[in-house]
Amino acid sequence: MSTRNRVFIGILLIYICSVAYVLNRIIEDLDPRYRESAEESQVETAHLLASIIEQDLGAEERQLAILHGTFQSLYAKRFNAQIYSMNKTRVEMRVHVTDKAGRVIFDSLGRSEGQDYSQWRDVFLALAGQYGARTTRDVLDDPRTTVMYVSAPIRRGDEIIGTVSVGKPVQSFGQFVENARHQIIVAGIGAVLAFVLLALIVSVWLVRPFGFIADYVHYVKTQRPLSLRKLLRRGLGVLGAAWNEMRDALAGRHYVSEYVQALTHEIKSPLSAIRGAAELLQEPMAEAERAHFLANITRESGRIQALVDRLLELSSLEARRSLNEVARVDLSQLIADAVQAAQPAAQRRGVQFALTVPPGLNVEGDAFLLQRAVSNLIDNAIDFSPEGGVIDIELGVQRRKLALRIRDHGDGIPDYALDRVFEKFYSLARPHSGRKSSGLGLAFVREIAELHHGRVSLGNAVGGGAEARLELPRGAD
């Protein structure tokens, strides 16, 4: 993976992690906030009931009978209350009243009358004139049965003669918590997608205004007849190009720095050789030695020129959003032409070609660029093929793709280099000469493959040697 891709993915991951952290904090805080809200209303209800009971302290039995009747009627009542996304149909509030000893004298559910609640936290604190609250499970092993209780004291003058406790099942507002959590997660995912989309839009409209749309419109105009599959594939290519623009816009400064450092490193060696030869030429020497050093200067300056030319060519290719001209290309014939052009270099080392290329296999693309890509792969195979070796070249059909396989029978690629062969300026020494190339050829091939919505790979073949594989979408026959 290139540095610019790593930088962009790093920025995206930092943003996603930041959003995830904030959302997690909010989600963790939801349940306590909902409980606080519910507890606040319970406090008011408890004090309201305590005040009602305090109004007629002399008729305890009549008050208890009224409470029993009221809650029986209340629990039997059914209604329809649409509270945002929750439909509430019945009352779930619980109430129990204790005397001054903490003994339950009324329970709205009729479960605990006569029991001693004096040690329950809410009752104990309320009897002491303090704020009392507790959370208890009806079923010990089931957190869904959790109930929140708030107690208020019942007073006769300055004397506390009992308590009234109001209970609220947590599950009654748990639906609000779950709904809020779901909405927050959806909002978080939406925020990440919106960030990517916004970055894409900024890339399209600010980095290269109207360029992608103009390219697509031009492509549509040149298509005769129109093919929905081709238009859709081209549209996806436009989006991919916009994504790359966005990535480069975010990582551009580092990307330029990477280019400058790599170019400086590659030019440093030939410049040192030229400088050394020039200094020696200033001294008296034999004509044969002078010719030798002049040849060194010519060779190293040519190396620099070739490096700069290839780098400019690669940079120009990377800057292209899409192919300017798309036509049907006979890939079978193109491979035959590339092999013919490579024959002189192959013959100098006694290398032969074994071709398995069926005729009439077509792709859609730029014939010149495809020829450059195939030639680069063939030249690479010649360089790493042993003296008198054979290079296998096969072209086959795989569903909607054409797969070109170019295999040499050399020593193969060292394990340490397998993940780096497509890096710019990375090159292995040629076995027959010990010299390295510019390290731009395979990067050039990869850019061409991506422009044609294909892919290229290079690895070790079964049985020895290296194998390059170029896959391209198949064109109409």
N, C-alpha and C positions, 0 to 999 in steps of 0.2 A: 504494500500500500504506500502511495506517495505521501510526502510530507504535507502537501496542501490538503489531501483527503483527511489525513490524521488531524490537522489543525481544525478543519471544518467539523469533523465528527466530534472532536474535543469540545468545541464551542457548543454544539448541539447537546452533547451529554451534560455539560455544565448547566445549561438552561433546563434540561429535563430534570436533573437532580435537584436543582433549586426549586422548581415547581413542585416536585414530589415532596420535598422537605416541608415546604409551606403548607401544602394540602394535608400532609400527615399531621402536622401540628394542629391545623384547624379541625380535622376529623377527630383527633384525640380530645379536643376541647369541647366537642359538641355535646356529649352526654352530660358532663358536669354543668354546662350552661343550661340545658333543658331541665335538669334536676333543680337547679337554683330557681328557675322560673316557676316550676311546679311547686316547690317548697314555699315560695313567697305567697302564692295563692292559698296554700294549705294553712299557713299561719293566720291569714285573715279569716278563713273559714272557721278555724278552731276557736279564735277569740270571739267570732260572731256567735257560735253555738254556746260558748261559755257565758256570754252576756245574756242570751235568751234564757238559759237555765237559771242564772242568778236573779232573773226578774220574779220568779215564783218559787223560792226555795222552800216554802212551807208545804208544798203539795208534791212531794217527791214521787209518790206512786202514780199520780195523775200525769206528771211530766214524762215518766218512763213509758207509760202506756201510750201517750201521744207520740213519743219517739218511735216506739215499736210500730205503731200504725203508719206513721209517716214514711218510715223506711221500707216497710212492706209494700206500700203503694208506690214508692219511688222506684224500687227494684223491679216491680212488675210493669212499670210504664215503658213503652217503646216509642221511639221518635226517630226522626231523620235529620241529622245535623251534618252537613257537608263542610268539614273544616279543611280547606285547601284540598289536599289529595286524600284525606281520611274521612270516611263516613262513620260518624258516631251514632249508635242506636240505643245505648242504655247507660245508666249511671253506674260507675264502678267505685265511687267513693265509699270509704268505710269509716264508721265512727264507733268509739267505745268510751264509756264514762266510768270513772272509778270514784270510790269514796275517799275519805282522807287517809285511810290505811292502804290505799292502792288496790283494793279489791274491786273487780269489775262488777258494776251493777247494771250496765247496759252494753250490749254488743249488737250493732246493726245486722251482723250476719248470724247472730244467735249461737256462736261457737264457744265463747270464753267467759260467759257470765258466771260469777262466783270464783273465778281464778284470781290468784294474787299476782298483780302486775307491778308491785311496788319496786321491784328491782330492775324493771325495764328502764332503759336510760331516759326515754322521753317522759315517762310517768314520774320517775324518781326526781328528775330535775324540776319538773313542773310543780310537784308537791313542795319543793324547796324554794319556789318562787323564781326559778330560773327558766331560761329558754330550753326546752327539751325536744330532741328529735332523734330518730333512729331509723335504720333500714334493716328489715328482717325478711327472710325467705319463708313462704308458707311451706314449701317442700325443700328440705335442707340441701339436696343435691341438684336442684333445678333453679338456675339463676333467673329463668323467665318468670318465676313466681315471687320475685322481689317486690316488697311493698315499702313505701316511704311513709313514716308516721311523724306527725308534729302534734305536740300536746300544749294545752293552755290551762292555767289554773282556774278553778271555780272558787270564788271568794264569797264569804259572808262578812262584810266589813273588811277588817284587816286580816281575817283568818282564812286560810286556804282549807276548804272542806272537801275538795275533790279535784279531778282533772277531766278534761274532755280531749280525746285524741282523734285526729283526722288522718286516715290512711289513703294513700293513692298508689295503685299498682304501677310499677315502672313500665310495664308492658303497654299501658294505656297511652303513654307518649313515646314509647320506643319506636312506633311507626314513623313519627316525625323525625326521629334521629336517623333511622335507616334511609328514609327518603332524602333527607338533607345530605347524608353521606354519598348516596348515589348521584345526586345532582352535582356535588362538589367534584367527584371523580370524573363525571362526564365533562364538567367545565374545565378540569385540568387537562384532560386529553384534548379537548377542543382548543385550549390555549396553546398547546404544543403544536397541533396541526396548523393553527392560525399563524404561529410564529414562522413555521416552514413556508406556508403559503405567502405570507407577507414578505419574507425574504426573497421568495421566488418572484413576486410582483415587483419588488424594488429592483431586483436584478434585471428583469425584463424592461421596465420602464425608465430606470435611471442609469443602469450600467450600459445598456445598449438599446436606446429607445426605438420601439417599433421594429427593430431588426428581425426578430424571430417571426413576428406576424407577417412582415413583408416577404421573408423567405418562404413562408408557408403559402401565402397567396400566389407568389410567383410559381411555386411548384404546382399548385392546383391549375393555374392557367396553362401550363405546358403539358399537362397530362391529357392524352387523347388515345383511347377513350378513358373516362374516369373509372377508377377501381376503388371501391369502398375500403378494401383491405389495405391497399397501398396508401390511401389517404390517412387511414387510422394509424398505420405504422409510421408514416411521416410525421403525423401529429405527435405521437409519442416521442419521436426523435427530437421534435422541437422542444417539448417539455424537458427532455433529458439535457439538451443543450442549455436551456435556461437554468436548470439545476447546476450545471457545471459553471455557468457564469456567476451564479450566486456563491458557489463554493469558492471560486477564485477571487470574487470581490471581498469575501470575508478573510481569506488567507493570502491575499495578493502580495502584501508586503513581504511576508516570509517567503513566498514563492519566488519573488524576484531575487531576494537574498540568496536563496538556494541555488538559483541559476548562476549568479555572479560568483559565488564561492566555488562551484563545480567547474565553471569555465576557467577561472583563475588557476585552479589546481591543474587542469589539463594543459593549459598553455605554458605554465611555469617551466616544465621540463624542456620542450623544444626551444623556448626563449633562452634558457641557460646554455643549451648546446650552440645556438647561433652566436650568442655573446662570446662564449669561449673560443669558437672558431674565428670570429672577427678579431679578437684580441691576439690570437696566435698569428693571424695573417699580417699583422703589423710588424712582425719580426722577420728577419731574413730566413729563408728556407728554400729547399729544393723545389723545383717546379712540380714534381710529382706530389709532394706533400701539400703544396698550395692547391693543386687541383682536387686533392682529397678533401681538404677543409671547405673549399668552395662547393663541392658536391654535398657536404654535410649541411651547409647553409641552405642550399637549394632544396634539399630533402626536408629539412625541418620547417622551413618557411612554407613549403607545400603542405606539410602536415597541419600547420596552423590554419592555412587558408581552407583546407578541406574541413577542419573542425568548425571554423566560423560559418562556412557555407552550410554545413549540415545542421548546425544549431539554428541558424536563421530559417532554414527550411522547416525544421521541426517546430520552431516558435510560430511560424506562419500557419502551420497545420493545426497546432493547438488552438490558435485564435479563431479558426473557422467554426462557425456554429453548425453548419451542415454543408453537404455537397452542393456546389453551385450548379453543376450540370449532372443530371442522372440519365444514363442511357443503358440499354441492354448490352452487356459485355459477354462475349464468348470466352468463358474462363478456360475452357479446354485449349483454345487456340492461343490465348494469352500465356498459358504455362509453356506451351510448345515454343513460342517466341522467346520467352525468358530463358529457357534451357539452351536454345540456339545461341543467344547472346552470351551465355556463360561458358560456352564450349572452349574458347581460347584459354581462359583461366583454368578450367578443369584439365585440359590437355597438358598444360605445363606441369601438372602434378600427377598425370596419368589417371585421373579420376574419370569414371564413367557414370552414366545415368541409366537407371532402370525405370521406365515410365509405364504406369498403368493409368492412363487418362482417357476415359471414354469421350468421344466427340460430342459436340453440341450441348454441353452443359453451360447454362447462362446464369449470370447474376445481374443485378441492377446496381450501377455505381459509376465511378469515375475510372475509365480504362487506364489513364496515365498513373493514377495513384495505386491502383491494384497491381499494375505492372511493376512499380517500384517496390511494393510490399513483397511480391513473389520473388523478385530479383534479390532483394535483401536476404530473404530466407535461404535461397539457393546459394548465394555467395557465402553466407555463414556456414552452410553445410560443407562447401568446398574447403573453406579454411580449416575446419576441424576434422575433415576426412583424412584418413591415412593415405600415404603414397600408393597409387594403384588401386584405391578403394572404389566402392560403388555407392552411389546415392540413390535411394529408393524414393520415387515421387509417385504418389497415388492420389487420385481424385475420385471421391465417391459421393453418393447421395444419401442423406440421412433426413427422412421426412421432408421438411421444407428448407433444409439447409444443404449446402455443398461443403464437404470437408476435404481440405487439402492436407496431405501428410507428406512431410519431407524428412527423411531419415538418413543420417550418415552412419558409418560403422567405426567411428573413432572411439576415444576413451570415455566419452560421455561427459556429463556436467558434474563437478564435485558437489557434494552435499551442501557445503557452505554457500555455494553460489546459486542454488536452485531458486531461492526466493528473491534473488537480486538481478536476474538476467535482464529484466525489463526496465531496470533503473537507468536513468540518464547518466552517461559517462562511466557506467560500470562495464568493464570488459575483461575477459579472460585472455591470457597470452595464447597466441596461435602455436600449436605444437611444432610446426615445421620451421617457424621463424623466431618464436619467442617474443614477438611484438604484439602489442595490443591495438585494437581499433579505437575509433573515437568513442565507442560506447553509446552511440545514438541510433544505430541501425534498428535494433529491436524496439526501442521506444517509438521510433518512426512507424514501424509496422503496427504496433499496438494502436497508435492514434488513427491510422488508416482503417484498421479493423473496426474501431469504435464508431468512426464516421459512417461506416457501411452497416452499422447495427450488427456487427459480428464480434468474434473474439479470437484471440490468438494465445497459444500456450506453448511452452517449451520445457521438455523434461527428458528423462532418460528412458530409452526404449527397452522393452523386454528382450534380452539377448545381447545387449550392448549397444553403444552409440547413443546419440541424442536424436530426439524426434520433435520437430516443430509441427504444430497443428493449427491451421487457419480455417475457421468456420465462417461462412457468409450465407445470408438468406438467399434462397434460390429464386431466380427470376423466371419470368414466363418463357416457355420454350417456343 
